[in-house]
Amino acid sequence: MPKITYIEHGGKEHVVDVPVGLTVMEGARDNGIPGIEADCGGACACSTCHVYVAKDWAEKLPPVDPMEEDMLDFAFEPDPERSRLTCQLKVTEALDGLVVQMPAKQI
């Protein structure tokens, strides 16, 4: 099972096993990780599951699709290279070791 590291804005790390087939957002929700609110439940209709992916992971992830890109416009301090919505990141074995950091707040 892939391990995903979630880093709170203050620096506290949570390393959790997330089953293949879930999203990175569902992994946070199911493990009580603070900082990912996921108000829309994963429908890509808000930006409250916004994270910054570690720089070494940014190129390894599937590209941002137009719908996610539109929602990232509403995120708090988006980074054009590292911002992603965790509801759009489907967990596969290839994501084992992924590191994401939460922004200071979700809006």
WOLIN-V57523 format. One record per pair of residues at least 24 apart in sequence whose ideal C-beta (glycine too) atoms are under 7 Angstrom apart, sorted by sequence separation. I is the first residue (numbers start at 1). J is the second residue. If there is no record, write none. Layout:
I_J + I_J
This chain:
25_49 + 44_68 + 47_71 + 58_82 + 46_71 + 47_72 + 50_75 + 8_34 + 9_35 + 50_76 + 77_103 + 6_33 + 8_35 + 44_71 + 47_74 + 52_79 + 55_82 + 76_103 + 47_75 + 61_89 + 76_104 + 53_82 + 76_105 + 52_82 + 76_106 + 52_83 + 53_84 + 76_107 + 50_83 + 51_84 + 74_107 + 50_85 + 51_86 + 49_85 + 49_86 + 47_85 + 49_87 + 44_85 + 57_98 + 57_99 + 44_87 + 44_88 + 42_87 + 54_99 + 53_100 + 52_100 + 38_87 + 51_100 + 52_101 + 36_86 + 51_101 + 51_102 + 52_103 + 50_103 + 50_106 + 28_86 + 48_106 + 47_107 + 25_86 + 24_86 + 25_87 + 23_86 + 23_87 + 27_91 + 24_89 + 23_89 + 36_102 + 23_90 + 24_91 + 35_102 + 23_91 + 22_91 + 37_106 + 21_91 + 20_91 + 19_91 + 20_92 + 18_91 + 20_93 + 24_100 + 2_91 + 2_93 + 4_95 + 7_99 + 2_95 + 3_96 + 7_100 + 9_102 + 2_96 + 3_97 + 4_98 + 5_99 + 6_100 + 7_101 + 8_102 + 9_103 + 7_102 + 9_104
